[in-house]
Amino acid sequence: MKHTLLAYLMLFLLSPVAYAAVDINTASQAELESLNGIGPAKAQAIIEYRKKNGGFKSVDELEQVPGIGQATLGNLKKDVSVGAKKAAASESAKTDKIADKKK
């Protein structure tokens, strides 16, 4: 029995899902609070910024959130991500702007 439990525990710990980065564009308040250095106030500030600005285009944009400076951002970078859909939409918008300027 102990060996079975140990095997399941090792499987879970080695699973890529266990180390998945938190998507700052979709994370709940609780998910944001699970991040090192993010408490209730900063988590709420991230959510408010996300609502006001239509989501994050990059992880570095977190520095624009009140209460998050370079040190906090440096600690968070390995634990957070910006969803692929938002990143793709951002790149598409950049391409559209460039095309409009050329016209």
Backbone as CSV, one residue per row, in Angstrom:
resi,resn,N_x,N_y,N_z,CA_x,CA_y,CA_z,C_x,C_y,C_z
1,MET,0.824,-1.196,0.000,0.000,0.000,0.000,0.871,1.265,0.000
2,LYS,1.902,1.262,0.831,2.789,2.425,0.903,3.488,2.661,-0.431
3,HIS,3.868,1.574,-1.090,4.553,1.707,-2.377,3.626,2.301,-3.435
4,THR,2.366,1.923,-3.409,1.391,2.456,-4.361,1.190,3.946,-4.135
5,LEU,1.036,4.330,-2.881,0.871,5.749,-2.569,2.105,6.545,-2.960
6,LEU,3.259,5.992,-2.692,4.505,6.658,-3.055,4.612,6.808,-4.576
7,ALA,4.203,5.780,-5.304,4.249,5.837,-6.769,3.330,6.935,-7.294
8,TYR,2.118,7.033,-6.739,1.194,8.077,-7.172,1.724,9.466,-6.815
9,LEU,2.306,9.579,-5.647,2.868,10.868,-5.234,3.994,11.288,-6.173
10,MET,4.871,10.371,-6.513,5.969,10.684,-7.426,5.443,11.045,-8.811
11,LEU,4.428,10.331,-9.258,3.832,10.630,-10.562,3.268,12.047,-10.578
12,PHE,2.579,12.418,-9.515,2.003,13.761,-9.425,3.103,14.824,-9.385
13,LEU,4.125,14.601,-8.588,5.192,15.592,-8.457,5.992,15.765,-9.739
14,LEU,6.094,14.716,-10.506,6.848,14.801,-11.745,5.997,15.200,-12.936
15,SER,4.727,15.336,-12.712,3.802,15.714,-13.780,4.026,17.164,-14.184
16,PRO,4.008,17.476,-15.492,4.167,18.864,-15.934,3.059,19.768,-15.426
17,VAL,1.888,19.221,-15.190,0.775,20.029,-14.688,1.102,20.595,-13.314
18,ALA,1.859,19.861,-12.542,2.215,20.324,-11.201,3.061,21.591,-11.256
19,TYR,3.739,21.802,-12.359,4.615,22.962,-12.486,4.102,23.978,-13.514
20,ALA,2.853,23.889,-13.862,2.301,24.790,-14.865,2.302,26.223,-14.344
21,ALA,2.648,27.138,-15.213,2.649,28.548,-14.854,1.208,29.056,-14.768
22,VAL,0.997,30.033,-13.924,-0.316,30.644,-13.766,-0.505,31.662,-14.889
23,ASP,-1.577,31.518,-15.649,-1.892,32.458,-16.731,-2.513,33.701,-16.104
24,ILE,-1.800,34.809,-16.158,-2.270,36.027,-15.501,-3.495,36.640,-16.179
25,ASN,-3.833,36.169,-17.369,-5.033,36.673,-18.044,-6.292,35.903,-17.671
26,THR,-6.146,34.740,-17.076,-7.324,33.937,-16.744,-7.369,33.510,-15.286
27,ALA,-6.319,33.751,-14.530,-6.222,33.268,-13.148,-7.259,33.924,-12.247
28,SER,-7.785,33.126,-11.342,-8.717,33.631,-10.335,-7.937,34.344,-9.232
29,GLN,-8.658,35.005,-8.354,-8.038,35.674,-7.213,-7.225,34.655,-6.406
30,ALA,-7.794,33.494,-6.141,-7.103,32.473,-5.350,-5.839,31.971,-6.056
31,GLU,-5.913,31.780,-7.363,-4.737,31.328,-8.111,-3.630,32.378,-8.053
32,LEU,-3.997,33.637,-8.179,-2.999,34.705,-8.107,-2.384,34.775,-6.711
33,GLU,-3.209,34.605,-5.685,-2.716,34.646,-4.308,-1.792,33.476,-3.992
34,SER,-1.856,32.415,-4.777,-0.971,31.269,-4.555,0.462,31.568,-4.988
35,LEU,0.643,32.660,-5.705,1.977,33.043,-6.180,2.780,33.693,-5.054
36,ASN,4.070,33.428,-5.030,4.954,33.997,-4.029,4.986,35.525,-4.144
37,GLY,4.644,36.206,-3.058,4.684,37.670,-3.045,3.389,38.345,-3.446
38,ILE,2.363,37.553,-3.759,1.071,38.122,-4.150,0.035,37.802,-3.076
39,GLY,-0.444,38.843,-2.446,-1.499,38.701,-1.450,-2.822,39.159,-2.036
40,PRO,-3.838,39.286,-1.188,-5.165,39.674,-1.680,-5.192,41.024,-2.414
41,ALA,-4.480,42.019,-1.892,-4.504,43.351,-2.516,-3.848,43.338,-3.895
42,LYS,-2.691,42.702,-4.016,-2.005,42.656,-5.309,-2.776,41.787,-6.304
43,ALA,-3.365,40.702,-5.825,-4.162,39.854,-6.711,-5.344,40.652,-7.269
44,GLN,-5.992,41.419,-6.418,-7.119,42.233,-6.872,-6.650,43.310,-7.838
45,ALA,-5.477,43.886,-7.585,-4.933,44.911,-8.481,-4.632,44.314,-9.862
46,ILE,-4.145,43.072,-9.894,-3.877,42.403,-11.168,-5.182,42.199,-11.932
47,ILE,-6.211,41.757,-11.235,-7.510,41.524,-11.873,-8.097,42.828,-12.394
48,GLU,-8.013,43.895,-11.616,-8.536,45.198,-12.043,-7.777,45.717,-13.262
49,TYR,-6.455,45.599,-13.252,-5.647,46.034,-14.397,-6.052,45.250,-15.641
50,ARG,-6.211,43.951,-15.466,-6.581,43.064,-16.573,-7.935,43.468,-17.160
51,LYS,-8.902,43.779,-16.302,-10.231,44.205,-16.770,-10.154,45.546,-17.496
52,LYS,-9.430,46.470,-16.930,-9.337,47.826,-17.475,-8.600,47.877,-18.810
53,ASN,-7.577,47.037,-18.960,-6.707,47.110,-20.132,-6.893,45.978,-21.130
54,GLY,-7.881,45.145,-20.917,-8.141,44.064,-21.863,-7.161,42.913,-21.779
55,GLY,-6.519,42.741,-20.663,-5.594,41.628,-20.482,-4.148,42.035,-20.686
56,PHE,-3.275,41.147,-20.299,-1.838,41.379,-20.405,-1.323,40.874,-21.740
57,LYS,-0.450,41.624,-22.337,0.168,41.222,-23.598,1.485,40.503,-23.348
58,SER,2.098,40.773,-22.194,3.340,40.100,-21.809,3.425,40.067,-20.294
59,VAL,4.250,39.186,-19.780,4.457,39.083,-18.336,5.069,40.381,-17.803
60,ASP,5.939,41.005,-18.581,6.589,42.245,-18.152,5.592,43.366,-17.877
61,GLU,4.416,43.295,-18.461,3.390,44.311,-18.244,2.890,44.309,-16.798
62,LEU,3.148,43.240,-16.058,2.771,43.192,-14.636,3.366,44.361,-13.856
63,GLU,4.499,44.857,-14.321,5.146,45.974,-13.636,4.291,47.241,-13.660
64,GLN,3.319,47.295,-14.548,2.415,48.449,-14.629,1.316,48.391,-13.568
65,VAL,1.173,47.243,-12.908,0.154,47.062,-11.872,0.629,47.729,-10.588
66,PRO,-0.207,48.577,-9.987,0.182,49.218,-8.727,0.568,48.182,-7.671
67,GLY,1.726,48.391,-7.038,2.187,47.487,-5.999,3.142,46.416,-6.483
68,ILE,3.327,46.321,-7.795,4.253,45.330,-8.334,5.418,46.062,-8.984
69,GLY,6.580,45.882,-8.384,7.782,46.523,-8.896,8.706,45.506,-9.542
70,GLN,9.918,45.942,-9.828,10.886,45.082,-10.502,11.231,43.840,-9.692
71,ALA,11.366,43.993,-8.381,11.727,42.846,-7.539,10.626,41.791,-7.548
72,THR,9.393,42.226,-7.374,8.270,41.286,-7.388,8.152,40.630,-8.752
73,LEU,8.271,41.421,-9.808,8.200,40.878,-11.161,9.291,39.835,-11.379
74,GLY,10.487,40.115,-10.920,11.586,39.168,-11.055,11.290,37.841,-10.368
75,ASN,10.637,37.907,-9.211,10.284,36.686,-8.490,9.144,35.928,-9.155
76,LEU,8.284,36.629,-9.875,7.108,36.009,-10.479,7.353,35.413,-11.859
77,LYS,8.313,35.919,-12.586,8.484,35.558,-14.004,8.487,34.061,-14.264
78,LYS,9.098,33.286,-13.396,9.180,31.843,-13.629,7.862,31.132,-13.329
79,ASP,6.953,31.802,-12.638,5.707,31.167,-12.205,4.468,31.621,-12.964
80,VAL,4.608,32.615,-13.836,3.441,33.143,-14.547,3.647,33.113,-16.057
81,SER,2.529,33.195,-16.758,2.574,33.231,-18.223,1.398,34.057,-18.715
82,VAL,1.433,34.354,-19.998,0.322,35.001,-20.676,-0.192,33.976,-21.670
83,GLY,-1.477,33.704,-21.626,-2.060,32.674,-22.480,-1.728,32.849,-23.949
84,ALA,-1.648,31.747,-24.652,-1.297,31.756,-26.075,-2.298,32.551,-26.895
85,LYS,-3.587,32.463,-26.545,-4.595,33.193,-27.317,-4.372,34.698,-27.221
86,LYS,-4.079,35.183,-26.023,-3.870,36.616,-25.837,-2.592,37.060,-26.546
87,ALA,-1.550,36.263,-26.444,-0.290,36.613,-27.109,-0.474,36.644,-28.618
88,ALA,-1.229,35.692,-29.156,-1.480,35.651,-30.599,-2.312,36.854,-31.025
89,ALA,-3.293,37.211,-30.219,-4.130,38.369,-30.526,-3.301,39.648,-30.505
90,SER,-2.369,39.724,-29.569,-1.497,40.890,-29.475,-0.620,41.018,-30.720
91,GLU,-0.059,39.906,-31.168,0.779,39.924,-32.366,-0.039,40.293,-33.597
92,SER,-1.256,39.795,-33.664,-2.144,40.116,-34.776,-2.460,41.613,-34.796
93,ALA,-2.709,42.172,-33.619,-3.011,43.598,-33.529,-1.805,44.433,-33.975
94,LYS,-0.604,44.006,-33.589,0.604,44.724,-34.005,0.750,44.696,-35.520
95,THR,0.505,43.544,-36.113,0.602,43.392,-37.568,-0.416,44.289,-38.265
96,ASP,-1.639,44.337,-37.721,-2.682,45.187,-38.296,-2.286,46.662,-38.234
97,LYS,-1.704,47.099,-37.116,-1.283,48.495,-36.967,-0.204,48.844,-37.988
98,ILE,0.744,47.935,-38.176,1.823,48.169,-39.146,1.245,48.275,-40.543
99,ALA,0.305,47.383,-40.875,-0.320,47.400,-42.201,-1.086,48.690,-42.414
100,ASP,-1.792,49.182,-41.370,-2.536,50.428,-41.476,-1.619,51.618,-41.713
101,LYS,-0.448,51.619,-41.082,0.504,52.720,-41.234,1.068,52.771,-42.655
102,LYS,1.211,51.603,-43.273,1.765,51.540,-44.617,0.784,52.020,-45.670
103,LYS,-0.503,52.034,-45.341,-1.524,52.419,-46.326,-1.545,53.884,-46.577
